């Protein structure tokens, strides 16, 4: 979320609603438009409470989804690194191929795939290196107990990696449905209009401005928080970054050097085929 734009929109929304309150205040009767202020305050309390409970519940669910995406990204990176070790117990030719494809998979996740998450264009596409690893492992015929154990372990880790990827990308296209945004918008408008009936020319302009401005700021910031959780990937403060997978790529390359394995990944630095 761009903090500058959020601040600008919040200031503009507050300025607009405060201006509306002060304009209505000029012709408002003393004591506001309500004859019974206590009853009006009680009704407003119901509106505000209902809105805050609904918004709080949505924020909680959105944060849970955000945390699931973050956890999925970390789990996926960990499993990729584990699969690098498992691959070394498979037949030499297969081990070399899978090692290079794992590195390309990790680079692709941290590169083009994360860019697609940022722009919301990932859709139902699959990682091409995941498909390539499937083709490679499907041609293996384990001949020894060690290879058979490694093969079984690889298949289990593949299933875990795919589930972690689903957790990572599930919120890429937004997790809050459009009807819910419409409901929140309508309720916000109702609260704004209701507050206008509290306009009181006997009250000071500053008091009336604070009355409207404080409510506007709180509602606007909470809605921006929902926007942030609705699209957790991409650039901006607090958004999810491919930090775990970038760290895994570096760790995998370092491990290969330490054990003396010379593997040339069949891709460029961003995981694209040459």
VMD Tcl script that draws the C-alpha trace (Angstrom):
set ca {
  {0.00 0.00 0.00}
  {1.37 3.40 -1.00}
  {1.38 5.40 2.22}
  {1.53 8.72 0.38}
  {-1.63 8.00 -1.61}
  {-3.36 6.69 1.50}
  {-2.49 9.88 3.37}
  {-3.63 12.07 0.49}
  {-6.96 10.28 0.11}
  {-7.53 10.38 3.87}
  {-6.86 14.13 4.00}
  {-9.09 14.81 0.99}
  {-11.94 12.68 2.37}
  {-11.68 14.39 5.76}
  {-11.58 17.84 4.19}
  {-14.65 17.03 2.08}
  {-16.76 15.73 4.96}
  {-15.70 18.51 7.35}
  {-16.57 21.10 4.70}
  {-19.97 19.50 4.23}
  {-20.59 19.60 7.99}
  {-19.64 23.28 8.26}
  {-21.86 24.19 5.31}
  {-24.85 22.37 6.84}
  {-24.05 23.99 10.21}
  {-24.73 27.47 8.81}
  {-28.46 26.77 8.49}
  {-28.78 24.18 11.22}
  {-30.98 24.98 14.23}
  {-29.49 25.30 17.68}
  {-29.11 21.90 19.31}
  {-28.88 20.08 15.93}
  {-31.72 18.78 13.76}
  {-32.66 16.24 16.41}
  {-35.05 17.27 19.14}
  {-34.04 14.35 21.34}
  {-30.23 14.24 21.28}
  {-30.00 11.21 23.55}
  {-32.22 9.13 21.30}
  {-30.26 10.25 18.22}
  {-26.96 9.38 19.91}
  {-28.33 5.95 20.78}
  {-29.26 5.28 17.16}
  {-25.83 6.47 16.04}
  {-24.26 4.12 18.57}
  {-26.13 1.22 17.00}
  {-24.92 2.23 13.53}
  {-21.33 2.70 14.65}
  {-21.26 -0.51 16.66}
  {-22.70 -2.59 13.83}
  {-20.21 -1.10 11.38}
  {-17.24 -1.59 13.70}
  {-18.16 -5.20 14.50}
  {-18.58 -6.04 10.81}
  {-15.38 -4.26 9.85}
  {-13.42 -5.82 12.70}
  {-14.57 -9.31 11.73}
  {-13.60 -8.73 8.09}
  {-10.19 -7.38 9.07}
  {-9.59 -10.44 11.25}
  {-10.43 -12.81 8.39}
  {-8.35 -10.75 5.96}
  {-5.35 -10.81 8.27}
  {-5.73 -14.59 8.59}
  {-5.59 -14.85 4.81}
  {-2.57 -12.53 4.72}
  {-0.78 -14.66 7.29}
  {-1.65 -17.81 5.33}
  {-0.04 -16.34 2.22}
  {3.06 -15.35 4.18}
  {3.30 -18.78 5.81}
  {2.76 -20.51 2.46}
  {5.63 -18.56 0.89}
  {8.00 -19.52 3.70}
  {6.92 -23.18 3.67}
  {7.31 -23.41 -0.10}
  {10.84 -22.01 0.09}
  {11.79 -24.47 2.84}
  {10.45 -27.47 0.92}
  {12.30 -26.45 -2.25}
  {15.55 -26.46 -0.29}
  {14.71 -29.86 1.18}
  {13.97 -31.27 -2.27}
  {17.44 -30.23 -3.37}
  {18.87 -32.65 -0.81}
  {16.39 -35.40 -1.69}
  {17.26 -35.15 -5.38}
  {20.87 -36.11 -4.71}
  {19.83 -39.65 -3.72}
  {18.16 -40.30 -7.09}
  {20.02 -41.64 -10.15}
  {22.88 -39.24 -11.07}
  {21.41 -38.06 -14.36}
  {18.02 -37.40 -12.77}
  {19.63 -35.74 -9.75}
  {21.50 -33.28 -11.97}
  {18.39 -32.44 -14.00}
  {16.17 -31.98 -10.93}
  {18.78 -29.85 -9.18}
  {18.92 -27.40 -12.07}
  {15.14 -27.36 -12.40}
  {14.70 -26.71 -8.67}
  {16.97 -23.69 -8.90}
  {14.99 -22.45 -11.92}
  {11.73 -23.03 -10.04}
  {12.95 -20.94 -7.11}
  {14.20 -18.18 -9.40}
  {10.90 -18.19 -11.29}
  {8.88 -17.88 -8.07}
  {10.98 -14.94 -6.89}
  {10.93 -13.37 -10.35}
  {8.16 -13.54 -12.99}
  {5.65 -15.35 -10.78}
  {5.91 -12.78 -7.99}
  {5.58 -9.99 -10.55}
  {2.37 -11.64 -11.77}
  {1.09 -11.75 -8.19}
  {1.82 -8.03 -7.89}
  {-0.18 -7.18 -11.02}
  {-2.92 -9.75 -10.37}
  {-2.28 -11.56 -13.67}
  {-1.18 -14.94 -12.31}
  {-4.66 -16.44 -12.56}
  {-4.70 -20.25 -12.72}
  {-1.33 -20.54 -14.43}
  {1.16 -23.12 -13.20}
  {4.88 -22.76 -12.73}
  {6.57 -24.17 -15.88}
  {9.45 -25.60 -13.86}
  {7.03 -27.49 -11.66}
  {5.73 -29.17 -14.81}
  {9.28 -29.84 -16.01}
  {10.21 -31.49 -12.71}
  {7.15 -33.71 -12.99}
  {8.25 -34.84 -16.46}
  {11.75 -35.51 -15.18}
  {10.73 -37.52 -12.12}
  {8.07 -39.48 -14.01}
  {10.76 -41.00 -16.21}
  {12.70 -42.36 -13.21}
  {12.75 -46.09 -12.43}
  {14.30 -46.46 -8.94}
  {16.68 -49.41 -8.88}
  {17.97 -49.44 -5.31}
  {16.30 -49.10 -1.90}
  {17.95 -45.71 -1.47}
  {16.60 -44.46 -4.77}
  {13.15 -45.87 -3.99}
  {13.12 -44.09 -0.63}
  {14.29 -40.85 -2.25}
  {11.64 -41.20 -4.96}
  {8.85 -41.62 -2.40}
  {10.19 -38.74 -0.36}
  {10.36 -36.53 -3.45}
  {6.73 -37.21 -4.30}
  {5.62 -36.35 -0.75}
  {7.61 -33.12 -0.79}
  {6.17 -32.22 -4.18}
  {2.63 -32.50 -2.82}
  {3.59 -30.35 0.17}
  {5.25 -27.77 -2.08}
  {2.19 -27.51 -4.30}
  {-0.08 -27.01 -1.28}
  {2.24 -24.31 0.03}
  {2.12 -22.61 -3.38}
  {-1.69 -22.64 -3.26}
  {-1.56 -20.98 0.16}
  {0.84 -18.35 -1.19}
  {-1.17 -17.35 -4.25}
  {-4.75 -17.79 -3.00}
  {-5.20 -14.09 -2.22}
  {-3.61 -12.76 -5.41}
  {-6.90 -11.67 -7.01}
  {-8.51 -10.31 -3.85}
  {-10.19 -12.14 -1.01}
  {-13.00 -9.68 -0.24}
  {-16.00 -10.06 -2.60}
  {-17.51 -7.06 -4.37}
  {-20.88 -7.20 -2.51}
  {-19.02 -6.79 0.77}
  {-17.23 -3.70 -0.52}
  {-20.60 -2.29 -1.60}
  {-22.09 -2.93 1.83}
  {-19.17 -1.23 3.56}
  {-19.44 1.74 1.20}
  {-23.19 2.12 1.78}
  {-22.82 1.90 5.57}
  {-20.03 4.50 5.48}
  {-22.29 6.83 3.48}
  {-25.16 6.30 5.92}
  {-22.94 7.20 8.86}
  {-21.73 10.33 7.05}
  {-25.27 11.52 6.26}
  {-26.45 10.75 9.79}
  {-23.62 12.82 11.25}
  {-24.75 15.80 9.19}
  {-27.95 15.90 11.23}
  {-25.81 16.64 14.29}
  {-24.88 19.99 12.77}
  {-25.47 22.69 15.38}
  {-24.87 26.36 14.76}
  {-24.64 26.92 18.51}
  {-21.53 24.72 18.59}
  {-18.16 26.06 17.52}
  {-16.87 25.36 14.02}
  {-13.85 23.53 15.40}
  {-16.02 21.25 17.54}
  {-18.25 20.39 14.61}
  {-15.23 19.83 12.36}
  {-13.63 17.48 14.88}
  {-16.91 15.58 15.22}
  {-17.06 14.83 11.51}
  {-13.31 14.67 10.83}
  {-12.47 12.12 13.50}
  {-15.12 9.68 12.27}
  {-13.99 10.14 8.66}
  {-10.35 9.51 9.47}
  {-11.10 6.32 11.41}
  {-13.40 4.87 8.73}
  {-11.04 5.79 5.88}
  {-8.00 4.26 7.56}
  {-9.85 1.04 8.37}
  {-11.00 0.72 4.76}
  {-7.43 1.28 3.57}
  {-6.35 -1.48 5.93}
  {-8.84 -3.78 4.21}
  {-7.47 -2.78 0.81}
  {-3.99 -3.70 2.03}
  {-5.03 -7.15 3.27}
  {-7.10 -7.75 0.12}
  {-3.95 -7.58 -2.05}
  {-1.06 -8.76 0.13}
  {1.56 -9.19 -2.62}
  {3.60 -6.59 -4.44}
  {5.60 -3.49 -3.69}
  {4.81 -1.21 -0.78}
  {5.13 -1.03 2.97}
  {4.14 -4.29 4.66}
  {3.31 -6.20 1.48}
  {4.61 -9.72 1.03}
  {7.96 -10.02 -0.74}
  {9.76 -13.13 -2.09}
  {12.35 -12.84 0.68}
  {12.18 -16.50 1.71}
  {12.58 -17.82 -1.85}
  {15.41 -15.39 -2.65}
  {17.18 -16.61 0.48}
  {16.58 -20.22 -0.61}
  {18.13 -19.58 -4.04}
  {21.27 -18.23 -2.41}
  {21.39 -21.12 0.05}
  {20.96 -23.72 -2.70}
  {23.75 -22.24 -4.81}
  {26.03 -22.09 -1.75}
  {25.28 -25.73 -0.83}
  {26.11 -26.93 -4.33}
  {29.48 -25.17 -4.18}
  {30.25 -26.61 -0.75}
  {29.61 -30.21 -1.85}
  {31.41 -29.71 -5.16}
  {28.45 -30.16 -7.48}
  {28.73 -28.29 -10.77}
  {25.16 -27.81 -12.04}
  {24.21 -25.31 -14.73}
  {20.51 -24.36 -14.36}
  {18.65 -24.35 -17.69}
  {17.37 -20.81 -17.13}
  {18.51 -17.22 -16.62}
  {18.73 -15.39 -13.29}
  {14.95 -14.78 -13.25}
  {14.00 -18.34 -14.01}
  {13.14 -17.80 -17.67}
  {14.14 -20.30 -20.29}
  {17.02 -19.01 -22.45}
}
mol new
graphics top color blue
foreach p $ca { graphics top sphere $p radius 0.5 }
foreach p [lrange $ca 0 end-1] q [lrange $ca 1 end] { graphics top cylinder $p $q radius 0.2 }
display resetview
